[in-house]
């Protein structure tokens, strides 16, 4: 069992390495683009639907295919970065993302746009799979929490900027501009990554083979699982398509386990999950992000419908979460470098649970202040949780497996997001359907307020229960005794 993280300098190739903050800047640009694109597209969905003359179900795939592609391929690209070096995978990912953005901007119909978003998702998966590993490779253990905390601020900036910038681009140009804006930034950054990181530790490669059967099986397992979870309520949980997808996920998972046991260099290394300070943070991340995105998914419906706020004001109110994430993440990360992650992650997840509970008590007539301070509390909790949790997971794996570990950290985050949206939507919709006597919520009417609020309260209470499980798991990870001792020495 691996219990002590190896020194990041062990794999540094010959050549003058770039400065730490140069690498940080290059990582930050990629992360900002990927998160900005995720949030900026959501605000343009209605416009795209009208211009391309398609249904809600069709335009939903513009968002869904991106998320499915990224989540399904993160571990595969993380493994590729272990084998061929993070410089090549990261720079090529930026190029693919830029080309995909161009194809999205030129799309003449919904099929083209969905295909282009899949291509864009390939690039985003390559970007996200490399970024935590690049930070951990570059910064010494005593500074990793701070660096990952700053990356958390970059993520918050992308998520917060997306709706605002998207609104401006839609107002002055068209929905195509939200994709085309990525092209110059992505290509310039790809060139800088390729040349600046040449000869650095990001060029480290290993003479190992890539596990293609494992990669395909893993993509099948995650893709079919996510499809069954996200469409379960819409298609029926016991409908033939959902049962087929669930069966495909289970079968591919079982075959994956058998194949990986016989593979010399598996894409899914079971030994990593025997590391307590890797496995438990990964599980905690899935659970906490599921809780957060229950809130992110449901709150706009509450703010616009029974609470009666205009769309732009609802967007500004939702940004409260990410503003506090931006401000507090660096502080939390720096603090975790000194005291470890157990206390911070337990406290952070506890704050998120408290925020969700307080949000579940909101009435339809709640004031702006009543809503804002509860959202702020959720942002504070996530900011306290995320940087220490990511730093602990990355610190406790050997350097030659950081690519897979980095992909796993990102996949856990995405999987939690999808599960949060799917589970909260299922609870809300089933509760509303039962209370309304078989009516689905399509167009909100004032007479639906009691049923809406009851469904909202039930779904948010369910999110509280989920996050409380994460609080327990965060505590059970135990202290990073060896890491703390190494820093003292």
Phi and psi in degrees as a GROMACS rama.xvg file:
@    title "Ramachandran Plot"
@    xaxis  label "Phi"
@    yaxis  label "Psi"
@TYPE xy
-90.8185  119.77  UNK-2
-119.529  -19.133  UNK-3
-116.182  125.442  UNK-4
-65.0465  139.403  UNK-5
-79.0678  157.569  UNK-6
-69.8589  131.975  UNK-7
-66.937  -17.8492  UNK-8
-79.3942  -7.15213  UNK-9
-64.7285  -27.974  UNK-10
-109.371  14.596  UNK-11
-70.4748  121.574  UNK-12
-76.2905  172.483  UNK-13
-68.3346  156.641  UNK-14
114.305  156.195  UNK-15
-77.3126  118.881  UNK-16
-74.6488  151.442  UNK-17
-71.2972  162.357  UNK-18
-65.8261  152.24  UNK-19
-58.4561  -41.3669  UNK-20
-79.0674  -20.3565  UNK-21
-63.3958  -47.5162  UNK-22
-62.378  -42.3281  UNK-23
-58.1109  -44.0954  UNK-24
-61.5448  -43.7448  UNK-25
-65.3568  -38.3962  UNK-26
-67.6908  -42.3445  UNK-27
-61.9518  -39.3091  UNK-28
-63.2998  -45.2896  UNK-29
-62.9267  -45.1074  UNK-30
-62.6027  -43.1324  UNK-31
-61.536  -43.4054  UNK-32
-61.522  -46.1427  UNK-33
-65.2802  -42.8338  UNK-34
-74.3708  -37.1595  UNK-35
-60.5034  -43.5144  UNK-36
-65.713  -34.9248  UNK-37
-64.696  -43.2208  UNK-38
-83.2173  -28.2785  UNK-39
-73.5837  -30.9411  UNK-40
-69.3803  -36.2458  UNK-41
-56.6959  -37.7089  UNK-42
-75.1788  -16.4148  UNK-43
-97.521  -2.91872  UNK-44
-58.2192  -43.9191  UNK-45
-63.1769  -41.9236  UNK-46
-64.498  -43.4678  UNK-47
-61.3131  -42.3373  UNK-48
-59.8444  -42.0862  UNK-49
-70.6507  -45.7327  UNK-50
-68.7741  -38.645  UNK-51
-90.1337  -2.70131  UNK-52
57.3682  57.358  UNK-53
-127.881  169.26  UNK-54
-83.5939  169.153  UNK-55
-61.1477  -41.8823  UNK-56
-60.0714  -38.0891  UNK-57
-71.5462  -45.2521  UNK-58
-71.2054  -21.5413  UNK-59
-58.9538  -31.4425  UNK-60
-70.6142  -17.8886  UNK-61
-63.0111  -38.2884  UNK-62
-82.4005  -43.2474  UNK-63
-66.9106  -42.0206  UNK-64
-66.2926  -33.4656  UNK-65
-64.3702  -47.5287  UNK-66
-66.3794  -42.2337  UNK-67
-62.9214  -43.6256  UNK-68
-63.9926  -47.3756  UNK-69
-60.9213  -51.7262  UNK-70
-63.8719  -39.5663  UNK-71
-70.792  -24.9064  UNK-72
-112.6  -0.487406  UNK-73
-58.8988  -46.528  UNK-74
-66.1728  -37.1353  UNK-75
-63.8712  -44.7487  UNK-76
-72.7162  -30.1165  UNK-77
-62.1013  -41.4754  UNK-78
-65.8772  -40.6936  UNK-79
-60.7261  -36.031  UNK-80
-70.1401  -29.1526  UNK-81
-66.1881  -36.9201  UNK-82
-82.5125  -49.8116  UNK-83
-102.271  -4.04574  UNK-84
98.6348  143.428  UNK-85
-74.5972  -26.8052  UNK-86
-59.1116  -48.6212  UNK-87
-66.8382  -46.3443  UNK-88
-64.9662  -42.5751  UNK-89
-67.8151  -47.4374  UNK-90
-66.3135  -40.3147  UNK-91
-66.8333  -35.7801  UNK-92
-62.0635  -39.6063  UNK-93
-64.4845  -38.6213  UNK-94
-65.8433  -46.87  UNK-95
-60.5472  -40.6065  UNK-96
-62.1396  -41.0898  UNK-97
-67.5739  -43.6737  UNK-98
-63.797  -42.5248  UNK-99
-60.7828  -37.7905  UNK-100
-64.2392  -40.009  UNK-101
-62.3719  -45.4003  UNK-102
-62.8951  -37.7079  UNK-103
-62.9863  -44.4982  UNK-104
-65.5091  -24.9115  UNK-105
-95.9554  -1.67794  UNK-106
-57.9032  131.528  UNK-107
-102.628  -11.2393  UNK-108
-151.415  171.499  UNK-109
-68.1289  -34.9304  UNK-110
-63.04  -43.4728  UNK-111
-61.6163  -45.0952  UNK-112
-63.5325  -42.2365  UNK-113
-64.1566  -42.9805  UNK-114
-63.1784  -39.8837  UNK-115
-66.432  -35.9517  UNK-116
-66.913  -34.6341  UNK-117
-62.0018  -45.2084  UNK-118
-62.5125  -41.1087  UNK-119
-63.9221  -37.2294  UNK-120
-64.4956  -32.774  UNK-121
-58.779  -47.4898  UNK-122
-64.2005  -41.7543  UNK-123
-62.8523  -38.9862  UNK-124
-62.9932  -39.7748  UNK-125
-65.8267  -39.4171  UNK-126
-64.7166  -52.7867  UNK-127
-66.2438  -31.5276  UNK-128
-68.0128  -27.0998  UNK-129
-94.0966  -27.9493  UNK-130
-63.5509  -48.1549  UNK-131
-61.2975  -38.0765  UNK-132
-65.419  -38.6799  UNK-133
-62.1079  -39.9735  UNK-134
-66.1639  -46.1124  UNK-135
-68.0408  -36.0641  UNK-136
-62.788  -33.4394  UNK-137
-91.9194  -39.8012  UNK-138
-94.9141  141.887  UNK-139
-68.3877  159.998  UNK-140
-52.3877  -36.1016  UNK-141
-70.7911  -11.304  UNK-142
-119.435  -0.20293  UNK-143
-67.8558  -39.3845  UNK-144
-60.8121  -42.8501  UNK-145
-63.1876  -45.3949  UNK-146
-63.7276  -43.2156  UNK-147
-68.571  -30.216  UNK-148
-65.3732  -40.3951  UNK-149
-65.6423  -36.2899  UNK-150
-62.8014  -37.4361  UNK-151
-58.6186  -36.7074  UNK-152
-67.2906  -36.515  UNK-153
-64.7251  -42.9492  UNK-154
-58.7782  -45.7711  UNK-155
-62.344  -37.941  UNK-156
-62.7303  -43.6165  UNK-157
-63.1048  -44.9822  UNK-158
-66.3391  -34.7256  UNK-159
-78.1918  -39.3546  UNK-160
-71.5367  -31.3641  UNK-161
-51.236  -57.6609  UNK-162
-61.7567  -37.3129  UNK-163
-68.4612  -51.5746  UNK-164
-63.9362  -39.7486  UNK-165
-60.425  -42.4452  UNK-166
-61.8493  -41.0719  UNK-167
-65.7599  -45.2084  UNK-168
-64.6006  -39.071  UNK-169
-67.1773  -33.8659  UNK-170
-71.621  -43.3315  UNK-171
-96.4844  -22.2288  UNK-172
-127.064  -119.146  UNK-173
-147.623  176.65  UNK-174
-64.1779  -21.0906  UNK-175
-66.6088  -28.3858  UNK-176
-64.8853  -27.701  UNK-177
-68.2284  -21.5424  UNK-178
-92.5864  -42.629  UNK-179
-64.7892  -26.5047  UNK-180
-64.2794  -22.8477  UNK-181
-72.3552  -25.2716  UNK-182
-62.5768  -55.9391  UNK-183
-63.5624  -38.5249  UNK-184
-64.0301  -45.9344  UNK-185
-65.3202  -44.069  UNK-186
-69.3341  -41.1319  UNK-187
-63.5521  -44.169  UNK-188
-64.2551  -39.0349  UNK-189
-59.8666  -42.9999  UNK-190
-63.8257  -41.8422  UNK-191
-64.6921  -43.1087  UNK-192
-61.0748  -45.2181  UNK-193
-61.4081  -40.9817  UNK-194
-90.9497  -39.77  UNK-195
-70.4446  -38.385  UNK-196
-86.3975  0.755014  UNK-197
-64.4175  127.661  UNK-198
83.0176  0.302933  UNK-199
-90.946  -176.396  UNK-200
-63.0922  -22.8932  UNK-201
-67.06  -10.6094  UNK-202
-94.2143  -0.887076  UNK-203
-60.2168  131.327  UNK-204
-130.396  166.134  UNK-205
-134.811  138.972  UNK-206
-77.8304  64.6015  UNK-207
-123.525  156.799  UNK-208
-89.0354  152.94  UNK-209
-89.7595  135.734  UNK-210
-85.852  82.8204  UNK-211
-63.7141  -44.6059  UNK-212
-58.3054  -42.1141  UNK-213
-64.2603  -39.7598  UNK-214
-63.6402  -43.3223  UNK-215
-66.5768  -44.5749  UNK-216
-64.0513  -39.7039  UNK-217
-64.8882  -43.047  UNK-218
-63.5715  -40.8227  UNK-219
-62.4211  -44.8215  UNK-220
-61.8887  -52.3769  UNK-221
-70.5276  -41.9041  UNK-222
-61.5814  -46.9963  UNK-223
-68.6013  -34.6816  UNK-224
-63.68  -47.9378  UNK-225
-64.5147  -39.1137  UNK-226
-63.8562  -42.5758  UNK-227
-66.6934  -37.6289  UNK-228
-70.3305  -44.738  UNK-229
-73.6982  -27.4859  UNK-230
-108.449  7.08811  UNK-231
-56.5579  -46.9026  UNK-232
-70.6786  -40.0062  UNK-233
-67.6588  -42.6117  UNK-234
-92.8433  -15.3788  UNK-235
98.8625  126.015  UNK-236
-65.3011  -22.4586  UNK-237
-114.071  20.9257  UNK-238
-75.7024  161.031  UNK-239
-59.4872  -44.9203  UNK-240
-60.9199  -40.7965  UNK-241
-69.4213  -43.3851  UNK-242
-63.2391  -37.6952  UNK-243
-65.7571  -44.2395  UNK-244
-64.8289  -43.4391  UNK-245
-63.0886  -41.3405  UNK-246
-64.3307  -40.7346  UNK-247
-62.5554  -39.3481  UNK-248
-64.521  -44.2213  UNK-249
-66.5949  -44.1897  UNK-250
-64.6664  -46.2478  UNK-251
-65.0529  -33.5118  UNK-252
-65.7236  -43.2542  UNK-253
-64.5431  -44.2751  UNK-254
-65.4669  -37.7714  UNK-255
-58.6874  -44.079  UNK-256
-60.8539  -44.1338  UNK-257
-64.8653  -43.8653  UNK-258
-65.6428  -42.9184  UNK-259
-66.3217  -29.6624  UNK-260
-65.6061  -27.5587  UNK-261
-100.653  -2.61405  UNK-262
-91.2031  134.518  UNK-263
-65.4034  -44.0854  UNK-264
-123.789  79.0504  UNK-265
-70.4484  150.374  UNK-266
-75.5981  -28.6445  UNK-267
-113.438  95.4513  UNK-268
-82.9068  107.485  UNK-269
-62.4963  -25.1423  UNK-270
-64.4183  -28.2581  UNK-271
-62.7366  -35.5567  UNK-272
-80.7858  -2.19628  UNK-273
-86.5045  -7.31813  UNK-274
-86.0425  111.439  UNK-275
-55.5686  -43.3599  UNK-276
-81.4101  8.55566  UNK-277
-110.712  -49.8407  UNK-278
-64.0539  -46.2475  UNK-279
-70.0625  -39.9954  UNK-280
-61.3886  -36.1355  UNK-281
-64.0014  -46.3437  UNK-282
-63.2039  -41.7507  UNK-283
-62.8827  -38.9862  UNK-284
-63.1387  -43.5944  UNK-285
-57.4005  -45.4133  UNK-286
-69.3083  -45.7268  UNK-287
-67.9506  -39.5496  UNK-288
-68.4568  -30.7242  UNK-289
-62.7253  -41.8547  UNK-290
-64.8146  -45.0076  UNK-291
-61.2177  -43.7849  UNK-292
-80.9234  -11.261  UNK-293
-63.5614  -42.2506  UNK-294
-68.113  -49.0386  UNK-295
-60.0586  -35.6213  UNK-296
-75.7394  -43.7437  UNK-297
-84.9397  -32.618  UNK-298
-59.9939  -41.7839  UNK-299
-58.3879  -36.9565  UNK-300
-63.2136  -42.3164  UNK-301
-65.6995  -45.2445  UNK-302
-65.1238  -39.3078  UNK-303
-83.8396  -35.8758  UNK-304
-87.8847  -88.7034  UNK-305
-65.4473  -35.0459  UNK-306
-73.5827  -26.3502  UNK-307
78.7733  22.4216  UNK-308
-82.6749  146.274  UNK-309
-66.021  161.247  UNK-310
-59.4398  -44.9426  UNK-311
-64.5339  -38.607  UNK-312
-69.5147  -37.0065  UNK-313
-61.8875  -39.9477  UNK-314
-62.5163  -43.6917  UNK-315
-63.8021  -37.7755  UNK-316
-67.3265  -40.3129  UNK-317
-64.3699  -29.173  UNK-318
-65.4661  -15.7627  UNK-319
-54.4577  -41.8932  UNK-320
-57.2278  -46.8845  UNK-321
-79.3382  -25.5398  UNK-322
-63.6628  -45.4766  UNK-323
-70.5476  -32.9599  UNK-324
-61.8806  -40.4011  UNK-325
-64.2959  -43.6551  UNK-326
-75.2376  -40.8226  UNK-327
-94.3808  -23.5132  UNK-328
-54.106  -46.5537  UNK-329
-61.6285  -36.3753  UNK-330
-65.9628  -45.8484  UNK-331
-61.6173  -43.1711  UNK-332
-62.5804  -44.866  UNK-333
-63.8271  -39.3116  UNK-334
-65.8472  -36.2246  UNK-335
-67.0396  -25.9087  UNK-336
-63.5152  -22.1733  UNK-337
-101.393  -36.1961  UNK-338
-118.06  -0.959516  UNK-339
86.0488  -174.544  UNK-340
-105.155  -19.3175  UNK-341
-58.6598  -52.7384  UNK-342
-64.9678  -45.6437  UNK-343
-64.5342  -44.567  UNK-344
-70.0048  -37.4785  UNK-345
-64.5363  -45.1787  UNK-346
-66.903  -43.0925  UNK-347
-62.2654  -46.0091  UNK-348
-67.0857  -33.0315  UNK-349
-64.7667  -38.3026  UNK-350
-65.8367  -39.5243  UNK-351
-62.1871  -44.0827  UNK-352
-60.8116  -42.5269  UNK-353
-62.5043  -43.4773  UNK-354
-61.3818  -43.2243  UNK-355
-63.6585  -40.2348  UNK-356
-62.6404  -44.9035  UNK-357
-66.6729  -34.7359  UNK-358
-68.0422  -30.7569  UNK-359
-69.4347  -13.7044  UNK-360
-94.0887  -3.58806  UNK-361
-61.9879  145.405  UNK-362
-100.172  167.968  UNK-363
-64.2159  -25.5988  UNK-364
-100.268  21.3924  UNK-365
-61.2265  145.577  UNK-366
-79.121  166.48  UNK-367
-58.3748  -43.6501  UNK-368
-62.4605  -43.0638  UNK-369
-57.8564  -37.5251  UNK-370
-79.0375  -44.5138  UNK-371
-61.3811  -44.6822  UNK-372
-70.5481  -27.5968  UNK-373
-71.2851  -41.2903  UNK-374
-64.3588  -38.9949  UNK-375
-60.4064  -40.3354  UNK-376
-62.3092  -39.6687  UNK-377
-63.8464  -41.5215  UNK-378
-64.0695  -39.887  UNK-379
-62.8274  -45.5238  UNK-380
-60.7781  -43.927  UNK-381
-65.6822  -38.2092  UNK-382
-65.9924  -34.9447  UNK-383
-72.6406  -31.1526  UNK-384
-83.4534  -47.7815  UNK-385
-64.2827  -55.3011  UNK-386
-60.309  -47.1617  UNK-387
-62.832  -36.4527  UNK-388
-65.5547  -45.976  UNK-389
-65.9896  -41.8233  UNK-390
-62.3598  -40.9124  UNK-391
-65.5708  -44.1149  UNK-392
-60.977  -41.944  UNK-393
-78.2948  -29.978  UNK-394
-71.4541  -21.9907  UNK-395
-108.182  24.9306  UNK-396
-122.752  152.355  UNK-397
-66.9783  150.653  UNK-398
-54.5854  -36.9359  UNK-399
-74.8236  -4.68483  UNK-400
-114.236  10.5848  UNK-401
-67.7241  -28.3013  UNK-402
-62.8812  -48.5615  UNK-403
-64.222  -41.2243  UNK-404
-62.4507  -42.0026  UNK-405
-62.1267  -44.1485  UNK-406
-63.4234  -36.5525  UNK-407
-66.8024  -41.3819  UNK-408
-60.4541  -45.8857  UNK-409
-67.8319  -39.0652  UNK-410
-65.3225  -37.5758  UNK-411
-61.5586  -42.8645  UNK-412
-61.4238  -49.3452  UNK-413
-65.2071  -40.8184  UNK-414
-62.4993  -41.3029  UNK-415
-61.6173  -41.3145  UNK-416
-59.8686  -48.2855  UNK-417
-62.9832  -45.2516  UNK-418
-62.9547  -39.436  UNK-419
-61.6518  -46.4855  UNK-420
-63.7045  -44.9791  UNK-421
-66.4256  -47.0243  UNK-422
-68.7996  -44.7009  UNK-423
-66.2872  -38.2683  UNK-424
-64.3834  -39.8245  UNK-425
-65.5591  -43.5776  UNK-426
-65.61  -45.6996  UNK-427
-61.1264  -51.3382  UNK-428
-64.8074  -41.6558  UNK-429
-67.9588  -38.2651  UNK-430
-66.7584  -45.4589  UNK-431
-62.7772  -42.6284  UNK-432
-59.7984  -42.5794  UNK-433
-67.9525  -45.1381  UNK-434
-71.8424  -30.295  UNK-435
-88.8795  2.17597  UNK-436
75.592  32.9925  UNK-437
97.8034  16.5372  UNK-438
-99.5783  135.683  UNK-439
-90.9061  146.387  UNK-440
-80.1196  107.69  UNK-441
-117.298  -57.0698  UNK-442
-117.594  121.242  UNK-443
-73.4036  137.271  UNK-444
-127.934  150.805  UNK-445
-55.6386  -32.748  UNK-446
-71.6646  -10.3107  UNK-447
-89.4623  -1.5266  UNK-448
-55.6529  -47.209  UNK-449
-60.3854  -42.788  UNK-450
-67.4243  -39.6656  UNK-451
-61.248  -49.3644  UNK-452
-65.8198  -36.4989  UNK-453
-65.9818  -42.1321  UNK-454
-65.1582  -40.3937  UNK-455
-62.3298  -47.154  UNK-456
-61.7847  -41.4908  UNK-457
-64.1127  -45.1837  UNK-458
-65.1753  -40.9249  UNK-459
-68.3368  -35.4994  UNK-460
-65.0881  -39.0067  UNK-461
-60.7215  -38.4743  UNK-462
-64.529  -36.3463  UNK-463
-60.6003  -45.0178  UNK-464
-61.5726  -43.227  UNK-465
-59.6533  -48.1463  UNK-466
-67.9514  -32.795  UNK-467
-61.3173  -33.8445  UNK-468
-62.6025  -39.219  UNK-469
-64.792  -33.7647  UNK-470
-60.5228  -45.9711  UNK-471
-62.9358  -44.7117  UNK-472
-65.6799  -38.1722  UNK-473
-61.3216  -38.4144  UNK-474
-72.3335  -37.3818  UNK-475
-69.0297  -13.9445  UNK-476
-61.3269  -26.459  UNK-477
79.4792  175.878  UNK-478
-81.2108  155.393  UNK-479
-88.594  70.2322  UNK-480
-60.7806  -47.9111  UNK-481
-66.6323  -38.3978  UNK-482
-66.1949  -41.4138  UNK-483
-65.3795  -40.1932  UNK-484
-64.6069  -38.563  UNK-485
-64.7042  -35.9735  UNK-486
-70.603  -35.98  UNK-487
-64.275  -42.2427  UNK-488
